[in-house]
Amino acid sequence: MIVVTGAAGFIGSYVVGKLNREGFKDIVLVDKYDDPLKLPNYQTKIYSEMVDRDQFFNWLAINEKFVQIIIHLGARTDTIGQEPEIYQQLNLEYSQKIWNACIQYGLPLVYASSASTYGDGSLGFDDDHSIISGLQPLNLYAQSKHDFDCWALAQPKQPFFWAGLKFFNVFGPNEYHKDRMASVIFQAYNTISETGCMKLFRSHHPDFEDGEQARDFIYVEDVAKVILFFINERKNSGIYNVGTGEARTYMSLTKAVFRSMKTDENIGFVDTPEDLRGKYQYYTCAKIQKLKSIGYNEPFLSLEEGIDDYVQNYLMTSACY
C-alpha cells in the first residue's frame, strides 16, 4: 500500500496516475476534498481508499502495518500568500508529524521540497546539505519548505530511508485548478487561445532583458519518474534537486507554446506586479549531479517536448492524466 498526500492536487494526482500505469492500485489518497475543481484529477484513478487530511494520522495508527511508503506531496503552495500560520501548520508542522510517524512505524518517506527555497539564486542551486541552512527564501511558502528541510537535516532520528525533492518549475496536466499559481505554459495557452497574444513580465533587473528571465522548467512526467525511482530504490537518503539541469527563458517557452498551438507569434510585455517584484526568481537551474550519482539516468524531456505533449494531448482537449 502506497500513501500519497496531496493526491487531489497537481503533482500528487499525476503521481497517482503514473503509479496506476505502472501497475500500482493499492494506493491511499490523502487530501482535503473540498475543491470541486480538483475532482477530475482523481475521479478516474484506481485506489484503495480516500482519507481526509485531518483524519490521516488516526487512519495511519490503525493501518500502518499495511503501508509500504509515504509520498508526501500535500502543501499550501500559494507563493504569494500572507498567512504565516497557515504555512506553519500545513507545510511545516504537518510534515514534521509525517516524519515522526514514519520513524514510529518504520516507514520510508519521500517528500516535496521546492527550488523556491534557493531564493534569488545568489547562493547557487546546489543540493549539498552543508549549504542548505544558509539559503534565503523570498516568500512564506518557500520559507516553510526551507524550514522543514533544515529541521529534517538536524534530526537525530530519521526514517530508515527518506528523500526530500526540491522540485524546480513543474508544468503539465492536472494543474487546471491552480489559477494564478498554474505554470506559465498553462497561462500562455489560455491567454493565446482567448486573445491571440501573450504578454510576459518585463524585467526589473539590470542583468536580464525583457523575456530573458530563465527557469529550469521540468515536465511533471519527469518528476513522477524521479519519485518512482525513489519508491523502488529506497537508499541514499537526503535532499535532491529535481530539475532538468538546463535553464530556459520565458521567451523561448512562449515561442514554443505558439508553435505547438500552430499560431503566429504575438508577444508583448507588461510590468511585473508590485506584490511579486521583491519575491521573483530571475534565474533558476538545478544542479542534478547528486541525483545522477545515485543511479538516476533517465533522460529528461526538453522544454519543447514537454510543451508539445501538454498542449496537444491535454490542454487542447481539457484532459487530465
LUMLOLUM-764182 format. One record per residue: z, y, x of N, C-alpha, C, O in turn. Coordinates in steps of 0.001 Angstrom, whole numbers, plus 500000, padded with zeros to 6 digits. Layout:
! residues N
ZYXZYXZYXZYX
...
END
This chain:
! residues 321
500000498802500839500000500000500000500000501254500879500839501397501768
499054502159500623498953503405501360499349504552500442498847504647499322
500235505416500896500644506594500140499873507794500666499830508034501873
499265508544499760498575509782500124499185510918499326499082510938498100
499821511867500006500314513056499312499211514114499301498319514112500149
499292515015498326498212515974498152496950515298497662495845515774497923
497105514187496950495973513330496601495050513938495560493926513467495385
495500514974494867494627515643493911493867516803494542492969517372493921
494224517152495773493627518293496442492338517956497157491794516861497014
491862518904497922490564518797498597490512517627499573489819516641499321
491230517727500674491147516685501701491789515391501214491270514305501473
492909515499500512493604514305500037492742513445499141492684512228499316
492064514069498171491234513287497251490022512696497965489576511595497643
489491513443498940488370512895499710488817511669500512488102510669500586
490003511759501109490521510627501883490727509413500979490430508288501380
491231509630499765491385508510498827490023507885498537489894506661498505
489009508721498325487664508200498098487137507420499294486496506381499135
487407507923500481486982507227501702487685505879501821487060504881502179
488975505848501524489717504590501556489144503599500546489005502415500851
488812504072499355488191503204498355486908502591498898486673501392498741
486083503405499530484801502913500042484973501949501208484089501144501500
486123502042501868486423501114502961487149499871502465487543499021503263
487328499761501152487917498556500571489389498660500238489982497683499783
490003499826500454491420500010500132491563500452498678490983501457498269
492333499699497906492527500023496497493997500162496122494329500760495099
494873499610496952496309499701496675496827501011497270497456501025498328
496550502099496573496859503437497045497744504134496016497509504030494812
498748504837496491499622505618495617499300507089495808499363507609496922
498953507757494713498592509168494753499824510010494438500452509835493394
500160510909495328501317511786495143500841513227495084500135513690495980
501230513940494024500829515342493884501509515914492640502218515209491922
501277517211492401501572517821491111500275517796490320499244518281490786
500330517236489140499100517049488365499025518071487237498774517728486082
499246519329487595499310520393486598498109521335486639498091522335485922
497110521035487464495925521874487562494727521098487036494243520190487712
494235521433485844493098520683485278491841520769486122490971519906486014
491724521792486961490547521922487809490485520826488869489421520547489421
491631520207489151491674519144490148491368517768489558491163516810490304
491336517661488247491154516354487606489923515597488096490022514393488333
488769516242488260487596515498488751487790514901490143487087513962490515
488738515437490914488960514934492266489513513515492285489283512775493241
490236513131491244490903511824491296490665510932490083491096509779490085
489997511428489054489905510642487821489059509377487977489226508432487205
488164509340488947487339508138489138487801507286490315487168506279490629
488885507671490966489362506924492133490060505638491693490543505523490567
490097504678492614490813503425492381492163503518493081492221503769494285
493239503321492341494581503461492909495562502618492107495250502145491015
496747502440492668497770501633492016498667502446491096499084501981490035
498958503678491528499940504463490788499797505940491133499415506298492247
500110506789490159500226508228490384501700508602490299502396508226489356
502164509347491299503569509734491355503664511243491473502984511844492305
504487511853490662504703513289490752505391513628492068506283512911492522
504966514722492665505524515141493954507047515224493924507705514845494893
507610515710492831509054515901492756509808514583492583511014514520492819
509104513542492175509736512236491973509461511269493118509903510120493088
508734511732494121508260510810495158509373510126495919509297508921496155
510408510858496311511446510246497148512269509225496366512737508241496938
512448509448495074513091508431494237512206507197494148512687506068494236
510911507422493973509968506303493912509975505541495229509977504310495233
509979506263496351509907505623497662511149504780497936511050503712498540
512296505240497505513535504482497716513468503114497048514074502151497518
512732503040495956512617501783495211511481500915495762511575499688495751
510413501552496241509188500829496582508864500790498066507787500328498445
509769501263498915509450501409500340508991500114501008508200500158501950
509467498977500544509108497720501199507635497355500984507100496495501684
506983498006500021505571497725499770504640498690500510503433498458500578
505199499771501064504391500825501672504070500473503117504938500025503867
502813500679503499502375500415504870502327501677505721502614501625506916
501965502815505118501817504067505860501804505225504869501375505066503726
502276506391505311502211507603504503501234508579505157501363508906506336
500265509033504382499315510061504812499710511339504069499416511499502885
500374512234504776500958513421504145500015514612504289499974515272505328
499250514874503213498269515956503209498633517052502208497934518061502113
499707516863501474500114517848500488500748519070501134501543518945502066
500392520259500635500952521502501170500537522666500293499576522568499530
501258523760500402500769525033499876499815525589500923500236525925502030
498532525690500582497513526007501585496996527436501501496115527810502275
497508528230500602497075529621500462497445530403501721498622530518502064
496437530938502402496698531636503668497062533103503491497361533786504470
497042533598502253497407534998502031498633535141501141498975536251500730
499301534024500838500500534074500004501619534854500671501698534920501898
502484535446499852503566536287500360504934535823499852505838536634499648
505073534514499652506333533953499164506891532977500200506633531777500110
507645533467501172508106532600502258508924531410501788508888530349502412
509657531572500702510488530470500231509642529299499740510067528149499842
508447529575499206507569528506498742507048527701499922507043526471499884
506610528390500970506118527703502162507253526936502849507051525833503357
508432527527502856509600526866503438509886525554502708510134524523503332
509847525613501393510180524443500586509109523364500650509413522197500898
507843523755500423506783522763500277506197522292501602505849521119501746
506086523201502575505402522841503816506337522422504934505964521613505784
507545522961504945508491522591505993509511521567505500509571520452506017
510305521938504510511402521058504082510888519753503479511449518690503743
509845519819502685509296518584502096508771517667503195508962516452503138
508109518249504199507590517448505313508726516850506132508620515719506607
509796517589506299510962517058507015511547515858506272511953514875506892
511589515941504957512102514818504169511209513585504309511701512460504381
509896513805504348508971512677504542509168512069505925509211510847506067
509287512909506937509535512438508312510778511559508363510750510459508916
511859512048507789513126511304507831513050510022507009513658509015507371
512313510055505912512137508837505114511357507791505898511653506599505814
510355508235506665509580507293507483510458506641508551510286505464508868
511390507403509098512335506822510055513243505824509349513448504708509827
513778506234508218514719505386507477514091504060507062514732503011507143
512835504109506617512195502909506081511251502228507071510607501237506727
511165502747508287510316502130509300508835502241509006508090501274509170
508396503436508564507011503629508168506277504550509145506865505511509642
505024504276509423504215505210510212503805506405509355503748506320508128
503520507524510031503219508775509332502033509482509981501983509642511201
501088509899509156500023510811509586500156512045508704500185511931507479
500235513225509317500405514430508504499414515509508926498894515500510042
499167516435508006498215517519508240498925518729508820499841519280508209
498494519135510003498840520440510528497585521310510372496730521006509541
497465522372511149496347523283510950496034524057512216496926524395512993
494743524332512413494335525177513534494764526619513345494727527405514291
495172526979512128495674528333511908496942528594512715497317529747512927
497601527535513162498810527695513988498494528340515337499398528846516002
497225528328515749496845528922517031496769530447516979496554531092518005
496942531018515806496949532470515697495637533097516112494568532613515740
495712534179516887494488534897517255493713534222518380492679534733518812
494196533091518854493474532334519877493718532790521295493143532228522227
494558533798521486494783534328522834495460533313523744495381533420524968
496123532335523151496776531284523940495925530020524013496379528987524504
494702530105523528493810528964523581493983528021522410494728528302521471
493281526889522475493274525910521384493508524509521944492771523567521653
494543524405522745494869523159523425496024522475522696497049523100522423
495853521185522380496900520455521667497927519812522598498611518865522209
498034520314523805499078519892524742500444520254524158500685521409523806
501331519273524058502645519506523450503430520603524152504246521276523521
503203520793525423504022521735526186503759523187525819504589524047526113
502621523487525179502327524887524850502494525199523370502432526362522973
502704524179522556502705524381521100503804525337520657503575526160519770
504975525251521244506087526098520801505816527582521011506436528419520355
504908527918521907504623529312522196503557529939521327503274531128521476
502955529183520425501891529710519573502443530748518596503620530716518237
501581531662518174501999532762517308501083532850516084500085533570516106
501418532124515026500602532134513800500555533518513162501415534363513407
499514533733512326499278535057511757499644535183510283499608536287509739
499995534079509623500349534171508211501419533137507868501746532279508688
501957533222506666503075532363506268502669530890506223503447530017506608
501465530617505759501001529227505744500982528657507152501534527587507409
500340529382508064500238528915509443501611528785510083501862527847510839
502497529723509783503847529674510348504586528436509878505292527801510661
504431528086508606505125526910508076504621525634508726505404524723508995
503318525559508981502755524397509660503234524346511112503571523284511634
503255525501511740503740525588513122505207525192513209505606524468514121
506001525663512270507437525351512279507666523848512191508550523306512854
506858523177511364507043521724511266506591521017512528507255520084512980
505474521439513109505033520846514379506139520942515430506458519961516101
506714522129515563507769522343516576508988521503516260509589520904517152
509349521461514997510508520659514576510273519185514894511161518514515420
509079518678514577508769517269514821508862516933516309509439515913516686
508295517791517144508314517530518587509730517545519150509998516901520164
510637518271518505512005518403519013512939517300518520514092517230518948
512454516440517625513345515447517027513656514293517976512740513693518539
514940513977518158515297512823518993514928511491518326514683510493519003
514892511494516998514482510302516258513129510575515613512932511601514962
512213509653515803510855509821515291510392508528514630510891507454514968
509438508612513686508830507384513173508247506584514339507879507160515363
508165505278514190507677504459515318506244504819515689505827504627516831
505486505345514715504198505968515020504038507177514115504325507119512920
503574508280514706503266509458513907502148510240514574502000510224515796
501362510924513750500293511784514254500226513034513390500102512954512168
500309514185514036500104515460513365498710515954513700498372516098514875
497901516214512692496490516528512904496230518001512607496364518447511468
495861518743513633495536520163513474494086520289513018493166520321513835
493896520360511706492558520477511154492009521876511436492696522878511243
490760521923511895490097523205512059489440523571510708489984523189509672
488352524256510668487815524747509385487066523646508647485898523371508925
487758523027507706487215521879506983486427522355505763486864523259505050
485273521749505528484481522052504342483919520765503772483811519758504472
483564520803502505482960519631501891483355519476500437484094520304499903
482868518419499785483115518217498351484600518066498026485413517688498868
484915518375496779486264518304496202487091519560496454488302519557496230
486453520634496918487181521893497083486857522884495957487145524074496077
486270522400494883485818523275493801486954524095493187486712525190492679
488162523594493223489309524263492593489936525347493452490828526051492980
489501525506494698490238526326495657489944527826495563490634528631496187
488933528200494791488649529605494530488499530384495841487666530025496673
489282531432496034489132532284497220489422531522498511488937531911499573
490203530445498440490565529688499627489554528595499963489730527871500943
488500528468499162487458527472499458486673527902500691486732529062501100
485945526969501273485213527228502516484125528281502317483705528549501191
483677528872503419482596529855503369481308529207502867480496529868502220
481114527930503156479916527245502667479916527235501139478895527519500512
481054526911500550481193526905499089480952528302498526480230528467497542
481561529306499157481408530683498698479953531127498815479408531754497907
479337530794499938477955531209500158477022530572499136476160531250498576
477186529280498892476312528600497934476393529269496565475365529553495950
477591529515496097477749530097494763477238531528494701476612531924493718
477501532306495747477039533693495765475521533760495817474903534549495103
474921532928496667473459532905496767472843532440495448471826532980495012
473457531441494816472943530947493532472950532041492471472041532126491645
473988532879492502474155533908491480473371535181491776472860535821490856
473270535555493053472728536870493399471503536829494296470786537824494406
471249535687494943470129535597495865470419536147497243469538536163498102
471654536604497470472019537142498781473440536734499125474174536224498278
473824536963500378475175536665500846475646537793501742474931538206502655
476844538294501488477429539350502308478585538768503126479526538201502572
478502538912504426479535538441505339480484539584505677480154540757505502
481675539219506167482614540237506609482108540918507880481666540259508821
482179542228507888481919542946509125482998542617510146484122542263509790
482646542737511400483625542574512463484429543859512620483877544959512610
485725543702512765486603544841513068487238544615514438488339545087514721
486514543883515274486973543554516621485867543939517599484718543542517407
486184544696518633485134545194519537484377544112520279483269544361520754
484937542920520395484280541853521149483303541030520313482632540146520844
483215541308519021482377540493518148481461541375517308481916542323516668
480173541059517315479229541730516437479395541210515006479959540138514785
478902541977514054478946541533512663478237540181512525477107540009512982
478920539231511890478348537910511668478501536957512829478181535774512716
479000537477513970479147536630515152480564536089515309480870535427516301
481426536368514341482711535681514310482415534176514246481492533748513553
483200533389514967482847531965515101484054531074514863485173531410515251
483826529963514237484871528979513964484358527582514295483155527342514404
485300526684514449484974525274514599484980524671513198486035524332512663
483793524541512612483653524016511255483475522498511324482630521996512066
484277521776510546484201520309510552484046519798509131484773520210508228
483092518897508940482838518330507617483974517383507254484497516668508109
484349517385505982485501516603505541485304515103505772486281514370505919
484065514646505806483800513230506112484319512875507496484889511802507691
484127513767508452484617513512509805486145513540509855486754512761510588
486757514419509091488216514446509002488729513115508469489684512552509004
488096512615507419488511511332506829488363510191507829489193509282507860
487315510231508643487125509189509652488243509210510696488715508160511131
488660510407511090489756510506512054491048509953511449491784509226512117
491321510290510209492521509767509544492463508246509462493463507572509710
491299507705509116491151506251509037491380505615510405491956504530510495
490939506276511462491173505797512823492674505653513080493116504634513611
493447506654512713494887506588512957495576505571512042496567504956512437
495063505394510834495612504364509954495475502993510610496384502167510538
494344502763511239494069501462511839494725501289513203495153500185513540
494814502362513998495305502254515371496837502265515452497437501356516025
497450503276514889498918503389514859499550503303516249500521502577516461
498988504047517175499584504134518505499243505497519092498417506228518545
499883505834520205499696507140520842500134508278519913499338509140519541
501419508257519552501961509291518679501804510673519298501827510824520519
501645511677518443501573513043518923500757513932518012500336513523516930
500539515166518470499765516152517735498355516224518328498182516281519545
497352516220517442495954516174517878495124517223517151495281517431515948
494247517873517887493230518709517265492207517831516561491818516776517062
491781518288515387490692517604514671489634518653514335489685519307513294
488691518787515233487552519685515079486375519051515793486488517942516315
485250519743515820484064519185516459484003519507517942483251518881518689
484806520499518375484731520953519761483622521965519996483296522281521140
483041522475518910481970523471519024482220524596518021482445524337516839
482182525835518487482321526993517613480936527455517153480011527560517958
480804527729515866479538528204515305479778529503514546480832529682513936
478824530392514581479002531702513971478798531639512454478145530738511926
479380532628511780479179532736510339477721533033510011477226532631508958
477039533730510899475621533985510678474835532672510695473989532445509831
475112531808511676474434530507511738474739529675510499473854529030509937
475988529698510085476400528950508902475627529429507675475091528620506917
475574530736507487474924531289506301473427530988506299472861530649505260
472793531112507455471376530771507555471146529304507188470148528968506550
472079528429507596471945527004507288472070526751505789471388525879505251
472944527514505102473075527356503657471789527792502959471300527089502074
471235528943503345469967529388502762468879528329502955468142528005502024
468791527799504169467759526814504464467953525548503629466992524992503098
469214525097503519469489523889502750469171524088501270468766523150500583
469359525324500783469050525647499386467566525940499186467104526125498059
466812525981500314465379526311500268465167527681499620464321527859498744
465972528640500089465952530009499567465754530973500724466299530765501808
464983532020500502464750533021501541466046533723501913466862534034501045
466234533971503205467458534607503692467575536048503210466604536805503225
468766536406502789469086537780502407470568537978502714471423537674501882
470872538489503911472244538545504407472638539991504677471922540723505360
473786540395504135474339541725504371475787541631504807476288540547505108
476455542773504839477837542809505322478702543707504447478236544698503884
479978543329504349480995544150503681482218544208504591482408543337505440
483031545220504414484254545319505201485193544162504887485295543724503741
485869543678505902486903542661505696488043543284504881488490544383505208
488522542609503831489626543162503033490828543520503907491138542836504883
491483544593503535492621545080504305493698544023504474494314543927505536
493934543219503423495027542241503484494721541081504417495604540276504711
493474540984504887493104539892505793492947540337507246493021539510508154
492735541611507472492311542057508801493293541678509905492875541230510972
494571541849509668495544541535510707495850540056510831496612539645511707
495254539249509952495544537813509920494279536984510125494237535803509779
493265537604510683491941536999510754491697536401512132491906537057513152
491253535147512149490884534489513396489395534718513655488555534243512891
489063535443514726487673535737515032486977534581515742485748534509515765
487761533682516317487162532587517070488135531418517096489315531580517409
487625530240516762488403529014516952487479527937517499486306527868517129
488003527109518367487226525992518901488198524931519411488982525180520326
488136523770518820489086522712519155488809522104520525487665521798520863
489861521935521298489789521047522452490075519644521947491170519371521455
489105518758522063489254517431521460489309516315522497489149515141522161
489534516681523753489618515654524792490772514682524550490667513491524845
491864515201524012493034514346523771492709513266522738493072512103522914
492026513654521666491627512689520648490674511654521228490799510461520952
489724512114522030488774511182522636489457510253523635489045509105523804
490501510753524296491161509964525336491884508743524798492161507805525546
492195508746523499492891507588522927491926506642522221492348505701521548
490616506899522379489638505940521884488818506368520698488027505574520191
488974507614520223488130508049519114486789508502519671486716509505520380
485736507771519354484432508068519940483326508229518897482142508184519231
483714508417517637482713508651516600482077510029516804482796510996517053
480758510142516705480128511464516804480437512295515559480557511759514457
480564513601515748480789514495514620479455515000514087478521515234514855
479370515168512776478180515756512192478037517195512668479032517902512835
476803517624512886476573519029513211476844519867511964476906519343510852
477004521164512162477213522059511028476053521943510040476264521900508828
474839521893510561473673521800509686473650520480508906473309520463507723
474009519388509562474034518093508871475076518082507769474817517593506670
476248518617508056477298518670507049476913519549505876477138519187504721
476326520716506171475907521623505103474827520984504239474877521090503013
473860520328504852472804519670504070473382518642503109472992518590501943
474303517830503592474900516804502727475693517455501602475571517070500439
476502518440501957477358519101500974476524519813499904476751519630498708
475573520611500338474766521393499398473912520500498516473922520642497293
473171519580499124472165518837498376472737517678497576472200517329496524
473817517077498057474359515908497365475592516201496519476025515351495739
476153517376496663477374517701495904477275519032495173477393519068493948
477060520134495903477075521446495260475955521593494233476169522152493157
474783521104494554473655521241493619473837520415492359473199520680491340
474709519413492426474925518551491251476350518649490717476706517967489756
477174519507491350478598519656490979479332518326491047480244518070490260
478930517481491990479521516147492111480763516187493003480866517005493918
481696515292492715482843515058493580482594513804494395481732512990494065
483360513661495457483251512454496290484212511411495742484298510307496281
END
